[in-house]
Amino acid sequence: MVAPKIAKLEQPEKDVADGEPVKQTSKAASSSLAKEAASASSAAASASEVGKDENGDDKLVIGAEYQVQRQDGSWHTAQLIQSRQNPCDPKQMEYYIHYEGLNRRLDQWVTRDRISSVAVTGTDKKATTPSAQDYNGKSPVNSSGNSKDPKLGKPAGDVDIGDGDPDRKITRNQKRRHDEINHVQKTYADMDPTTAALEKEHEAITKVKYIDKLRFGRYEIDTWYFSPYPEEYGKVGTLYVCEYCLRYMRLPKTLQQHKLTCTRRQPPGNEIYRKGTVSIFEIDGKDHRFYCQTLCLMAKLFLDHKTLYYDVDPFYFYVLCEIDKEGQHIVGYFSKEKESPEGNNVACILILPPYQRKGYGKLLIAFSYELSRREGIIGSPEKPLSDLGRLSYRSYWAYTLLELMKEYRTTTIKELSELSGITQDDIVYTLQSMKMVKYWKGQHVICVTSKVVLEHLQLPQFKKPKLMIDPAYLKWTPQKRTIPVKQVKKA
């Protein structure tokens, strides 16, 4: 499902936004977005010519595929989605491109000099297109986060698959693991008809990402995906957001003026955890609608398939902060339904790119399970997970289960679930990835020696998390549930 578009704020350019977004119906919002999508799709379908630029370069065709030069100098086949004048230099044209076979977070605006003059044919694609990721883990990408161009880079949280021969035959399981680790995009042929139709609709509506950069606190962050900000804000090159109250602005001078009057230095809601320089706030979406809506809008810049709900009332938001003398700076958050019959303990989770690969993701995951333990339920994140989310969760699950199996030499999947708070299905999925479970007499049985468990714990991917939750510092009492959680199915 695609997020509804939030109506624009009543905010003059010289002033700071100081109200809640005007509520707009999902039908009207979806219609507005659909019109934009139809316009973009129509342009691509008609393959309209862009024409020659000032340098007399050959015409480019919107909708056609060309070789595009990446940051490391390599070339990759990409489709031209749209063109525009450079916001900073109207004399220069830019082209929005999608790299074939790669995640849409790598879509970006590029200048004409990075695009070949001749469109790519089917034969050319096969002969010249480098693989998205070879099996040596050598990809024409670099680290993400706060780099100059992380959209060309490898988003933080990626891991290499290791040494190997790119031409060797691999099993279906190895291919699945390789694809999820290296973020190889599924084709429509790999999906069932319903999923494929929804994916096409989602892709059409969110096809072009206009906001290239997010100015947030001390960071200027390259964005990954489209987010449905009000139109006058949604098509700026750089969006300015106050890191304390999350109000968004188009101009740097507006942000500077806002800083003079903004007195907030921490998120709203209740601080329920603090240890050292780390704190976590619980925010009720019903009590702080504007803050939670703008948090969702900002998060959508880095999340693809998560639905952005206008109605944040049914959710709690748990915001993770770093503390210094200036205030409490948002690192990431997760949202959680107040009443989830399925027992989902996370609806959406995000660590902002500058803070990724520092252990904060696993810290939030561990925190969500600690809340579930206090509630007395077996929890699981809402599915499907994003590629980065899947990696983080599986890493957390693997370490947690290995530590338990080291302590309890003879145990069952049910016992592991009760000890860890992880569902039996998630446990089976994790143990299967480590080849530690077999299906015997109608049930999954753990099949591993103590030696193998200890050997796994020595591997880098199963090392102890950098940051750990200390339950003694959690000051929180669960709310009484009115909807019972469904019985967890046996694996």
HELIX and SHEET records of a PDB file:
HELIX    1   1 SER A   26  SER A   46  1                                  21    
HELIX    2   2 ARG A  104  LEU A  106  5                                   3    
HELIX    3   3 ARG A  112  ARG A  114  5                                   3    
HELIX    4   4 GLY A  122  THR A  128  1                                   7    
HELIX    5   5 ARG A  172  ASN A  182  1                                  11    
HELIX    6   6 TYR A  188  ASP A  190  5                                   3    
HELIX    7   7 PRO A  193  ILE A  205  1                                  13    
HELIX    8   8 GLU A  231  GLY A  234  1                                   4    
HELIX    9   9 PRO A  252  THR A  261  1                                  10    
HELIX   10  10 ARG A  289  LYS A  300  1                                  12    
HELIX   11  11 PRO A  353  TYR A  355  5                                   3    
HELIX   12  12 TYR A  360  GLU A  375  1                                  16    
HELIX   13  13 ASP A  387  GLU A  407  1                                  21    
HELIX   14  14 ILE A  413  SER A  420  1                                   8    
HELIX   15  15 GLN A  424  SER A  433  1                                  10    
HELIX   16  16 SER A  450  LEU A  457  1                                   8    
HELIX   17  17 PRO A  460  PHE A  462  5                                   3    
HELIX   18  18 PRO A  471  TYR A  473  5                                   3    
SHEET    1   A 2 GLU A  49  GLY A  51  0                                        
SHEET    2   A 2 LEU A  60  VAL A  61 -1                                        
SHEET    1   B 4 GLU A  65  GLN A  69  0                                        
SHEET    2   B 4 TRP A  75  GLN A  85 -1                                        
SHEET    3   B 4 MET A  93  TYR A  99 -1                                        
SHEET    4   B 4 GLN A 108  THR A 111 -1                                        
SHEET    1   C 4 TYR A 219  ASP A 222  0                                        
SHEET    2   C 4 LYS A 213  PHE A 216 -1                                        
SHEET    3   C 4 THR A 238  VAL A 241  1                                        
SHEET    4   C 4 TYR A 248  MET A 249 -1                                        
SHEET    1   D 5 ASN A 270  LYS A 275  0                                        
SHEET    2   D 5 VAL A 278  ASP A 284 -1                                        
SHEET    3   D 5 PHE A 315  ASP A 324 -1                                        
SHEET    4   D 5 GLY A 327  GLU A 337 -1                                        
SHEET    5   D 5 CYS A 348  ILE A 351 -1                                        
SHEET    1   E 2 ASN A 344  VAL A 346  0                                        
SHEET    2   E 2 SER A 380  PRO A 381  1                                        
SHEET    1   F 2 VAL A 437  TRP A 440  0                                        
SHEET    2   F 2 GLN A 443  ILE A 446 -1                                        
END                                                                             
